[in-house]
């Protein structure tokens, strides 16, 4: 028996909702002034906690936050808009919204996913700090390719686990 017209339309529901959410969320994010993003999200959710953790990890090296920079005597990182993990968050949020699960289950997925991405991004910042300090030649490949791929892959795995759990709790 061939699928009905309604079944064919429903098969496009998730990708279309996902794409629509991504367009709206990314447009909203990129409409925000760079200075606002960098002085709020980047500074307080990436640089300040990153410098705090790095300072704990390297007591012999004083690490501090200076605006959007993580500064020490061995390395300096300038964290800009787009380096704070927002794209991974927006991909996850769009996927969760597009699944059309009950609000409580969606909020749980968004909160847990946000924490996971925050932690992953702190690992990324920590790794980039040490790479900048001790293996500068690897910085661009890790910063521009490997770290984002790892974060997106783990975000995708989290979404798949969340989706499986959300189906089981229906």
C-alpha positions in Angstrom: 0.0 0.0 0.0 1.5 3.3 -1.0 1.8 6.1 1.6 -1.1 8.6 1.7 -0.6 12.3 1.0 -0.9 13.0 4.7 1.8 10.5 5.5 4.1 12.1 2.9 3.5 15.5 4.4 4.2 14.2 8.0 7.5 12.7 6.8 8.6 16.3 6.1 7.4 17.8 9.3 10.6 17.4 11.4 13.1 18.6 8.7 10.9 21.6 7.9 10.3 22.5 11.5 14.0 22.1 12.3 15.0 24.2 9.3 12.4 26.9 10.2 13.6 27.0 13.9 17.2 27.2 12.8 16.5 30.1 10.5 14.6 32.0 13.2 17.1 31.3 16.0 20.2 31.9 13.9 18.7 35.1 12.5 17.9 36.3 16.0 21.4 35.4 17.2 23.2 37.1 14.3 20.9 40.2 14.7 22.3 40.7 18.2 25.1 43.3 18.3 28.6 41.8 18.5 29.4 43.9 21.6 26.3 42.7 23.4 27.1 39.0 22.7 30.7 39.4 23.6 30.1 41.5 26.8 27.4 39.3 28.1 27.4 35.7 26.8 31.0 35.4 25.8 32.4 37.2 28.9 30.2 35.6 31.6 29.5 32.2 30.2 32.9 31.4 28.6 35.7 33.7 29.6 35.1 34.1 33.3 34.4 30.4 34.0 37.2 29.3 31.7 39.7 31.5 33.3 38.5 30.4 36.8 39.0 26.7 35.8 42.3 27.3 34.2 43.5 29.2 37.2 42.6 26.2 39.4 44.3 23.8 37.1 47.5 25.8 36.8 48.2 27.4 40.2 51.8 28.2 39.1 50.4 30.4 36.3 48.0 33.2 37.1 45.1 33.1 34.6 42.6 35.9 34.5 39.7 37.2 32.6 40.1 40.5 30.8 36.9 41.3 28.9 36.7 38.6 26.2 40.3 37.5 26.8 41.7 34.7 28.9 45.2 36.0 29.8 48.2 34.4 31.4 52.0 34.5 31.1 51.9 31.4 28.9 48.9 32.0 26.6 46.3 34.5 25.6 42.9 33.6 24.1 40.5 36.1 22.7 37.0 34.6 22.6 34.7 36.2 20.1 31.1 35.9 19.1 30.6 32.5 17.5 33.2 30.9 19.8 30.9 30.5 22.8 29.0 27.4 21.6 25.8 29.2 20.6 25.6 27.4 17.2 25.5 24.0 18.9 22.9 25.2 21.3 20.7 26.6 18.5 21.0 23.3 16.6 20.0 21.3 19.7 17.1 23.7 20.5 15.8 23.5 17.0 15.9 19.8 16.9 14.1 19.5 20.3 11.5 22.0 19.3 10.9 20.3 15.9 10.2 16.9 17.6 7.0 18.4 19.1 7.2 16.6 22.4 5.4 17.7 25.6 6.7 21.0 27.0 8.1 19.4 30.2 10.1 16.8 28.2 11.3 19.5 25.8 12.4 21.8 28.7 14.3 19.0 30.4 16.1 18.2 27.1 17.0 21.9 26.6 18.3 22.3 30.2 20.4 19.1 30.2 21.6 19.8 26.6 22.6 23.4 27.6 24.6 22.1 30.5 26.3 19.5 28.4 27.3 22.1 25.7 28.5 24.5 28.4 30.8 21.8 29.9 32.0 20.7 26.4 32.8 24.3 25.5 34.7 24.7 28.8 36.8 21.6 27.8 37.3 23.2 24.4 38.5 26.5 25.9 40.8 24.6 28.3 42.3 22.6 25.4 42.7 25.6 23.2 44.5 27.4 26.1 47.0 24.7 26.5 47.4 24.2 22.7 48.0 28.0 22.4 50.6 27.7 25.1 52.4 24.5 24.1 51.5 23.5 20.6 50.6 26.6 18.7 50.8 25.0 15.3 47.8 22.8 16.1 45.6 25.7 17.2 43.8 26.4 14.0 42.9 22.8 13.2 41.6 22.2 16.7 39.9 25.6 17.0 38.3 25.6 13.5 37.6 21.9 12.8 38.2 19.3 15.5 36.6 21.0 18.6 33.5 22.1 16.8 33.0 18.7 15.2 33.4 17.0 18.6 30.9 19.3 20.2 28.4 18.9 17.3 28.8 15.1 17.4 28.2 14.9 21.2 25.3 17.2 20.8 23.8 14.9 18.2 24.4 11.9 20.4 22.6 13.7 23.3 19.7 14.6 21.0 19.4 11.0 19.9 19.4 9.7 23.5 16.9 12.4 24.5 14.7 11.6 21.5 14.7 7.9 22.4 13.8 8.7 26.0 11.1 11.2 25.0 9.4 8.5 22.8 9.6 6.0 25.7 7.9 8.5 28.1 4.9 9.2 25.9 
